[in-house]
Amino acid sequence: MKAAPVAAALTGLSDIRHLLVHTGQHYDANMSDVFFSDLGMAPPDMYLGVGSGSHAEQTAKIMTSFEKDVCLAEYPDLVLVYGDVNSTVAAALVAKKLHISVAHVESGLRSYDRSMPEEINRIVTDAICDLLFVTEESGRANLLREGINPTKIHFVGNTMVDSLAALVSKLPTLDETEDYLVLTLHRPSNVDNHEHLGNLLDAIRAGAGERTIRFPVHPRTNNVLQEAGLRAKLENDENWILTEPIGYRDFISLVRGSKGVITDSGGIQEETTWLGIPCVTLRESTERPSTIELGTNHLVGIHAEQVKRAVSRVTTMTTIDAPPRPPFWDGGAAERIARVIHQFLNKS
């Protein structure tokens, strides 16, 4: 969702050759392939197929393959990385050590929780980048606080919103929302401990009352549900509807039609804010404070009683037809990024 509009904007520049590299970190068809079709993207130019593994194993595989098959084979003038996953930091490190410039889309976000692997990836990536593309004001402030040269920082907006706005413009108008909630859970701190996950699900169910909870289950979460015997319990409760992971178009349609969303995802906090859908975030901190300040996002922590109360409250809220949105969340972020990259490469 972050890369699609940027790829389109760069492809439109006749003097830039842009290659899309899929590392294979996300390899499940429902978590990868379907997004290419939903976003109207051509298949990646290169697929590294690194697959799963521990953080160290996966990062090492990406670095080895990215160096050999991409950097040394193509020797690009610029490597553009997205977000905060292992692929982000791995590609940035490889490129920089080969004296290739690096740009980071979604730079500067900070949860200030270093127990999150994503936070480490963000900090390391931003420290070595030549171009830092910021989605919200907090990102710019964080980078300046960390001593980043302000000439490297570009406040461009949110490319995920570019994809979201483009998709919503093609979807039918909603007359009204339906009486269900959407749940997504995947963070290790929420799903890896069986007892904690069970308590969290019980709290969500209690807070939802008689409302249906639609739960597209992440592969990681599904493994834990199966191990803990929790999946059978949920499937025997008519208020839970568990499905496989679903594509981008189907997921956004599901969110738009809901009374609210319960999540531990970063990106969904942004999507619900832009859509004006009430959101309960099951985390102690967020790297996207603008969603709290301007949107419908409610950061509630992970303690069962707090979660129950928050879910109960969100069922009484209404969607916002014209929600307040952070600056530059206007569908034009990718074009701004393309202009900066074009200028940078012409000066190099």
C-alpha positions as CSV (number, residue, x, y, z in Angstrom):
1,M,0.0,0.0,0.0
2,K,2.9,2.3,0.7
3,A,4.9,1.4,-2.5
4,A,2.2,1.2,-5.1
5,P,1.6,4.9,-5.6
6,V,5.3,5.7,-5.5
7,A,6.1,3.0,-8.1
8,A,3.4,4.5,-10.3
9,A,4.8,8.1,-9.9
10,L,8.4,7.0,-10.6
11,T,7.4,4.9,-13.6
12,G,5.9,8.1,-15.1
13,L,9.4,9.8,-15.1
14,S,11.0,9.0,-18.4
15,D,14.6,9.5,-17.2
16,I,14.3,7.2,-14.2
17,R,14.4,3.4,-14.3
18,H,12.6,2.0,-11.3
19,L,12.8,-1.7,-10.2
20,L,10.5,-3.1,-7.6
21,V,12.1,-5.8,-5.4
22,H,9.9,-8.2,-3.3
23,T,12.2,-9.8,-0.7
24,G,9.7,-12.5,0.1
25,Q,9.5,-11.6,3.8
26,H,5.7,-11.7,3.4
27,Y,5.2,-14.8,1.3
28,D,1.6,-16.0,2.1
29,A,-0.6,-15.5,-0.9
30,N,-3.2,-13.8,1.2
31,M,-0.7,-11.5,2.7
32,S,1.2,-10.7,-0.5
33,D,0.0,-11.7,-4.0
34,V,-3.5,-10.4,-3.6
35,F,-2.3,-6.9,-2.7
36,F,-0.6,-6.6,-6.1
37,S,-3.8,-7.3,-7.9
38,D,-5.9,-5.1,-5.6
39,L,-3.5,-2.2,-6.0
40,G,-3.2,-2.6,-9.7
41,M,0.6,-3.2,-9.5
42,A,2.6,-5.1,-12.0
43,P,4.5,-8.1,-10.6
44,P,7.8,-7.3,-8.9
45,D,10.8,-7.0,-11.1
46,M,12.8,-9.2,-8.7
47,Y,11.6,-11.7,-6.1
48,L,14.2,-12.8,-3.5
49,G,12.1,-15.5,-1.8
50,V,13.7,-15.3,1.6
51,G,10.7,-16.7,3.5
52,S,10.4,-17.0,7.3
53,G,12.9,-17.4,10.2
54,S,14.0,-15.6,13.3
55,H,14.7,-11.9,13.0
56,A,18.4,-12.6,12.7
57,E,17.9,-15.4,10.1
58,Q,15.5,-13.4,8.0
59,T,17.5,-10.2,8.1
60,A,20.7,-12.1,7.1
61,K,19.0,-13.9,4.2
62,I,17.6,-10.6,2.9
63,M,21.0,-8.8,3.2
64,T,22.8,-11.6,1.4
65,S,20.4,-11.9,-1.4
66,F,19.8,-8.1,-1.7
67,E,23.5,-7.5,-2.0
68,K,24.2,-10.2,-4.6
69,D,21.0,-10.1,-6.7
70,V,20.1,-6.5,-6.6
71,C,22.9,-4.1,-5.5
72,L,25.9,-5.9,-7.2
73,A,23.8,-6.9,-10.2
74,E,22.2,-3.6,-10.9
75,Y,24.2,-1.1,-8.8
76,P,21.3,1.4,-8.4
77,D,21.8,5.1,-7.8
78,L,19.2,5.0,-5.0
79,V,17.6,2.3,-2.9
80,L,14.1,3.3,-1.6
81,V,12.8,1.4,1.4
82,Y,9.4,1.4,3.1
83,G,8.1,1.2,6.6
84,D,9.7,-0.7,9.5
85,V,10.0,-4.4,8.7
86,N,13.2,-6.5,8.5
87,S,13.4,-5.9,4.8
88,T,13.6,-2.2,5.4
89,V,16.6,-2.2,7.6
90,A,18.3,-5.1,5.8
91,A,18.2,-3.3,2.4
92,A,19.2,0.0,3.8
93,L,22.3,-1.5,5.5
94,V,23.4,-3.3,2.4
95,A,23.0,-0.3,0.1
96,K,24.7,2.1,2.5
97,K,27.8,-0.1,2.9
98,L,28.1,-0.3,-0.9
99,H,28.0,3.6,-1.0
100,I,24.5,3.6,-2.6
101,S,22.2,6.3,-1.5
102,V,19.1,5.3,0.6
103,A,15.7,6.9,0.9
104,H,13.1,5.9,3.6
105,V,9.4,6.3,3.1
106,E,7.5,6.6,6.4
107,S,10.5,8.0,8.2
108,G,10.7,9.4,11.7
109,L,7.8,7.4,13.3
110,R,8.7,6.5,16.9
111,S,6.8,4.5,19.6
112,Y,9.7,5.0,22.0
113,D,9.2,1.3,22.9
114,R,12.4,-0.5,22.0
115,S,11.0,-3.8,22.9
116,M,9.3,-3.6,19.5
117,P,11.5,-5.0,16.7
118,E,10.0,-2.4,14.4
119,E,11.2,0.4,16.5
120,I,14.8,-0.8,16.2
121,N,14.4,-1.1,12.4
122,R,13.1,2.5,12.3
123,I,15.9,4.0,14.3
124,V,18.7,2.2,12.5
125,T,17.3,2.9,9.0
126,D,16.7,6.6,9.6
127,A,20.2,7.0,11.1
128,I,21.9,6.1,7.7
129,C,19.4,7.5,5.1
130,D,20.1,10.3,2.6
131,L,16.4,11.1,2.1
132,L,13.8,10.8,4.8
133,F,10.2,11.1,3.8
134,V,7.9,12.0,6.7
135,T,4.2,11.2,7.0
136,E,3.3,13.4,9.9
137,E,4.7,16.3,11.9
138,S,5.8,14.0,14.8
139,G,8.2,12.3,12.4
140,R,9.9,15.5,11.4
141,A,10.2,16.5,15.1
142,N,11.6,13.1,16.1
143,L,14.3,13.2,13.4
144,L,15.4,16.7,14.3
145,R,15.6,15.6,17.9
146,E,17.9,12.7,16.8
147,G,20.3,15.1,15.1
148,I,19.3,14.4,11.5
149,N,20.3,17.1,9.0
150,P,17.1,19.0,8.3
151,T,18.0,19.2,4.6
152,K,17.5,15.4,4.4
153,I,14.0,15.6,5.8
154,H,11.0,16.0,3.5
155,F,7.4,16.2,4.9
156,V,5.5,14.7,2.1
157,G,2.4,13.0,3.6
158,N,1.3,9.4,3.7
159,T,1.6,7.2,0.6
160,M,-0.7,4.6,2.3
161,V,-3.4,7.3,2.2
162,D,-2.7,7.7,-1.5
163,S,-3.6,4.1,-2.0
164,L,-6.6,4.3,0.3
165,A,-8.0,7.4,-1.3
166,A,-7.6,5.9,-4.8
167,L,-9.4,2.7,-3.7
168,V,-12.3,4.4,-1.8
169,S,-13.0,6.5,-4.9
170,K,-13.8,3.3,-6.8
171,L,-16.0,1.7,-4.1
172,P,-19.7,2.1,-3.9
173,T,-21.1,4.8,-1.5
174,L,-22.1,3.4,1.9
175,D,-25.6,4.3,3.0
176,E,-24.9,3.3,6.6
177,T,-22.6,1.1,8.6
178,E,-23.6,-2.4,9.8
179,D,-23.6,-3.7,13.3
180,Y,-20.3,-5.5,13.5
181,L,-16.7,-4.9,14.7
182,V,-13.5,-5.8,12.9
183,L,-10.5,-7.2,14.8
184,T,-6.9,-7.7,13.7
185,L,-4.1,-9.0,16.0
186,H,-0.6,-10.0,15.1
187,R,2.0,-8.4,17.4
188,P,4.1,-10.9,19.3
189,S,3.5,-9.0,22.6
190,N,-0.3,-9.6,22.1
191,V,-0.5,-13.1,20.6
192,D,2.5,-15.2,21.6
193,N,1.5,-15.8,25.2
194,H,-1.5,-18.2,25.3
195,E,-3.0,-16.9,28.6
196,H,-2.6,-13.2,27.6
197,L,-4.2,-13.8,24.2
198,G,-7.1,-15.7,25.7
199,N,-7.7,-12.9,28.3
200,L,-7.6,-10.3,25.5
201,L,-10.1,-12.2,23.3
202,D,-12.4,-12.6,26.3
203,A,-12.3,-8.9,27.0
204,I,-13.0,-8.0,23.4
205,R,-15.9,-10.4,23.3
206,A,-17.3,-9.0,26.6
207,G,-17.0,-5.4,25.4
208,A,-18.7,-6.2,22.1
209,G,-21.9,-7.4,23.7
210,E,-24.1,-8.9,21.1
211,R,-22.2,-7.4,18.1
212,T,-20.5,-9.7,15.7
213,I,-16.7,-9.6,15.6
214,R,-15.2,-10.2,12.2
215,F,-11.7,-11.5,12.6
216,P,-9.4,-12.0,9.6
217,V,-6.7,-14.2,11.3
218,H,-3.0,-13.5,10.6
219,P,-1.0,-16.7,10.0
220,R,1.1,-16.0,13.1
221,T,-2.0,-15.5,15.3
222,N,-3.7,-18.6,13.8
223,N,-0.8,-20.8,14.8
224,V,-1.1,-19.6,18.4
225,L,-4.9,-19.9,18.4
226,Q,-4.5,-23.5,17.3
227,E,-1.8,-24.3,19.8
228,A,-3.7,-22.8,22.7
229,G,-7.0,-24.4,21.7
230,L,-8.6,-21.0,21.4
231,R,-9.6,-21.2,17.7
232,A,-12.2,-23.9,18.4
233,K,-13.6,-21.9,21.3
234,L,-14.1,-18.8,19.1
235,E,-15.6,-20.9,16.3
236,N,-18.2,-22.3,18.7
237,D,-19.4,-18.7,19.6
238,E,-21.8,-17.3,17.0
239,N,-20.6,-13.8,17.7
240,W,-17.1,-14.5,16.2
241,I,-16.6,-14.8,12.5
242,L,-13.0,-16.0,11.8
243,T,-11.7,-15.9,8.2
244,E,-8.4,-16.3,6.4
245,P,-6.4,-13.1,5.8
246,I,-8.2,-11.0,3.1
247,G,-7.0,-8.7,0.4
248,Y,-6.7,-5.0,0.6
249,R,-9.9,-4.1,-1.3
250,D,-11.9,-6.6,0.8
251,F,-10.4,-5.5,4.0
252,I,-11.0,-1.8,3.4
253,S,-14.6,-2.6,2.4
254,L,-15.0,-4.5,5.6
255,V,-13.6,-1.6,7.7
256,R,-15.8,1.0,6.0
257,G,-18.9,-1.0,6.7
258,S,-18.2,-1.6,10.4
259,K,-19.1,0.1,13.6
260,G,-15.4,0.1,14.7
261,V,-12.1,-1.6,14.5
262,I,-10.0,-3.2,17.2
263,T,-6.3,-3.6,16.2
264,D,-2.6,-3.7,17.2
265,S,-1.5,-2.6,13.7
266,G,0.1,0.6,12.9
267,G,-1.2,1.1,9.4
268,I,-4.8,0.4,10.4
269,Q,-4.7,3.2,12.9
270,E,-4.0,5.5,9.9
271,E,-6.6,4.0,7.7
272,T,-9.4,4.3,10.3
273,T,-8.4,7.9,11.0
274,W,-8.7,8.8,7.3
275,L,-12.0,6.9,7.0
276,G,-13.5,8.3,10.2
277,I,-14.1,4.9,11.7
278,P,-13.7,4.5,15.5
279,C,-10.6,2.5,16.3
280,V,-9.4,0.8,19.6
281,T,-5.6,0.2,19.5
282,L,-4.4,-2.6,21.7
283,R,-1.0,-1.2,22.6
284,E,0.7,0.9,25.3
285,S,2.2,3.4,22.8
286,T,1.8,4.4,19.2
287,E,4.3,5.7,16.7
288,R,1.4,7.5,14.9
289,P,0.3,10.2,17.4
290,S,-1.5,12.2,14.8
291,T,-4.2,9.5,14.7
292,I,-4.8,10.1,18.4
293,E,-4.7,13.9,18.1
294,L,-6.8,14.3,15.0
295,G,-8.6,11.0,14.3
296,T,-10.8,8.5,15.9
297,N,-8.0,6.3,17.3
298,H,-8.1,5.4,21.0
299,L,-4.9,4.0,22.6
300,V,-6.1,1.7,25.4
301,G,-3.3,-0.6,26.4
302,I,-3.6,-4.4,26.7
303,H,-5.1,-4.9,30.2
304,A,-8.3,-6.9,30.0
305,E,-10.6,-4.5,31.9
306,Q,-9.4,-1.4,30.0
307,V,-9.9,-3.3,26.7
308,K,-13.4,-4.4,27.6
309,R,-14.4,-0.8,28.6
310,A,-12.9,0.7,25.4
311,V,-14.6,-1.8,23.1
312,S,-17.9,-1.2,24.8
313,R,-17.5,2.5,24.3
314,V,-16.6,2.2,20.7
315,T,-19.8,0.3,20.0
316,T,-21.7,3.5,20.9
317,M,-19.7,5.8,18.7
318,T,-20.6,6.9,15.1
319,T,-18.4,7.2,12.1
320,I,-17.3,10.7,11.0
321,D,-18.4,11.8,7.5
322,A,-15.7,14.4,7.2
323,P,-13.0,13.4,9.7
324,P,-10.1,15.8,10.5
325,R,-6.9,14.6,8.7
326,P,-3.2,15.3,9.2
327,P,-1.6,17.7,6.7
328,F,-0.7,16.2,3.3
329,W,-2.9,13.1,3.9
330,D,-4.5,14.2,0.6
331,G,-3.5,11.5,-1.9
332,G,-0.5,13.5,-3.3
333,A,2.3,12.1,-1.2
334,A,3.8,9.8,-3.9
335,E,4.0,12.7,-6.4
336,R,5.9,14.8,-3.8
337,I,8.3,11.9,-3.2
338,A,8.9,11.4,-6.9
339,R,9.7,15.1,-7.4
340,V,12.3,15.0,-4.5
341,I,13.9,11.8,-5.9
342,H,14.1,13.3,-9.4
343,Q,15.8,16.4,-8.0
344,F,18.2,14.3,-5.9
345,L,19.3,12.0,-8.7
346,N,19.8,14.9,-11.1
347,K,22.1,16.6,-8.6
348,S,24.1,13.4,-7.9
